[in-house]
Amino acid sequence: MNSIKQTSHNAPKPRRRPFARSYARLALGLVGRAFAVAQRIDPEVRRELSGLPRGFSFALAVHPHGPSICLRMGDKGRLSYTGPAPERPDVLMRLQNMSSALAVLTFSKSAFEVYARNGLAVSGDLPATMAIIRALGLVETLLLPRAIVRRVLKRVPPIPALRKHAERLAIYLALPFAGPRKEHDYAA
């Protein structure tokens, strides 16, 4: 019995990475806000997410005990960034560790590549998850320079340049005002 306690007590603990954790929290917050704003501005993002039912929530989290974000479809069909993820969202996309999170959030690897290497686990409705991932690709296309988008997406969505730049500017200007919404904001 003593040897078991001693062995588990000496188990290696994950190293603390305060800078990485802070960056992940900031990047996830920006992505969540941009996602909500893009759904209001871009018709393609809106089309991809139109099949999600009212009250549907999805979250992106870093495991274990890392930062997380949640977005919820409101009664009027508007996606809202709600802040940290609730206990049980309808779809949970969980980055398995901080290294996987940083690979995705620094745009050095695509979410698909991280998923293929078991760095991303998804639970929930599969068709909804695919719609969310397609919409996320559109959001990345709107936010990032083409050179980065080409590196992380297999196929860059064709968005006319003038529309893309106008929507990019609108998203960047709206980000400071797209903060978390409280639960009572979803009623009617």
N, C-alpha and C positions, 0 to 999 in steps of 0.2 A: 504494500500500500504506500509506504513512504517513497519508494522508488518511482511510483506513478506520479505522485504529487511533485516530486522533485523534477521529473522529466517535463511535465506540463508547465511547471513554474519557469523552467529555463528555456521554454520555446521562444524562438525569435519573434520580436514584435515588429510590426511594420514601421519603417523609419518615417519620421515626421517630415513633411515637406510643406512648410508654411507658405512659401512663395508659390509653389505649384497649386496648392489648395486655394490661395487667394486669386490666382489667375483663372483657375477653373470656375470659381464663383462669379468673377467678373464676366468672363466670356459666356458662361451659361445665361447670366442675366441679360446680356446684350442680345444673345441669340433669341431668347424668349420674347423680349420686347420687340425685336425686329420681326419675328414670326407673326406676332399679333398685328403689328402695323402693316406688314406686307399683305396679310389676309384682307385688310380693308382697302388697300390701294390697288393690288395687282389682280386682274381678272383670272389669270391662270392659277394662282395660289387659291383664290376663292373657289374656283371650279374643282380643284383637287380635294378641298376640304368640305365641299357642299354635302357630301353623303354622311358626314358625322352628325349624329343626333344631338339635339339640344341637351345641355348638361354633361356632354361627353368630356372627359378629361384625359390628358396624356402628359406624361412626365419623362424627363431625361435626368438621370441621376448618376453620380459616381459612387461606386461601391468600394469599400464599406464605409458608411457614415460620412460620405463626401457631400459636396454641395449638390443641390438639385433644383430643378425648375418645373413648374406645372403650367399648362395652358388649359383653358376650359371654354367650350363652346356655349355661349350665352343663349338665352331664349330667342333673341332676335337674329341669331345666326352670326353673331360677331365673336371672334376668338379673342379671349382676354388672357393676359399674362397674370397669374395669381401669386407668383413668388415660389417659395419652396414647395416641394411635392407633398401631397397628402399621403396618408397611409396606404390607400388603395385606389390609385387612378385606374381608369379603364384600360389604358395601355401604358406600360412602363418599359422604357428603353434604358437599360442599366449598363453603363460602362464598368467593366469588371475591376478596374484598378486605375490609379492615377496616371500611369504610363499610357494606358489606352485612351484615357480622357484627354491627356495633353496631345497625343497624336492627332486626335480628331479636332480638338479646339485650337490647335496651332495650324490646322489645315495642311499638315505634312502627310496625312493618310486620310483616305475616304472612310466614311462610316461603314461602307460595304467591305472594304479591306479589313478593317478592325473586326467587323462581324465574322468574316471568314477565318480570322485567326483567334476566334473565341474571346475577343476582347469586348464584345457587346452582346448582351442577352436581352431578348425581347419577350414580354409576356402580355397577353391580351389578344384582342381581335386582329387577326392577320390582315384582312383587307383594309381595315382602318390604319394599321401600322404602315402598310405599303403606301397608302395615300399620304400619310404624314411624312414619310421619307421622300416621296416625290416632291411634295410641297417644300420640304427643307432644301432640296436641291435647287428649286426655283428661288428660294430666299437667298441661298448662297450665291446664286448667279446674280441676283440684284445687288447684293452687298459687296462682293469681292471683285477685284480686278480679274480680267479674263485669264491671265497667266496662272493665277492660283486656282481658279475654277477648273481649268483644263487639267490641272494636276490631281484634283480631288474627285471630279465627276467623270464618269466614263463617257457620257454624252452631254455636251453643253446645250441646255435648252435654247432654242432660237428665239430671242427676244429682240425686237428692233432697237437699234442703238439709242435713238432719241427717247423712246419710251423707257428703256432701261435706265438711262441717266436721269430722267425726270423722276422716276420712281425711287431710284437710289437716293437722290437729294431729299425727296419727301420723307423717306424712311429715316435718314440721318437726322433731319430736322425734328422729327416726331419722337425719336428715341428718349430724350430727356423727360418727355411727358407721358410715356407709356409705362408707368409704374404698375406695381401689383394692385389688383382689384380685390376688394373684400368679398366674402361670400354673399352678402346681402345685395351686391351689385348685379347678381344674376337673376334676381326675381324680375319678372315682366320687363 
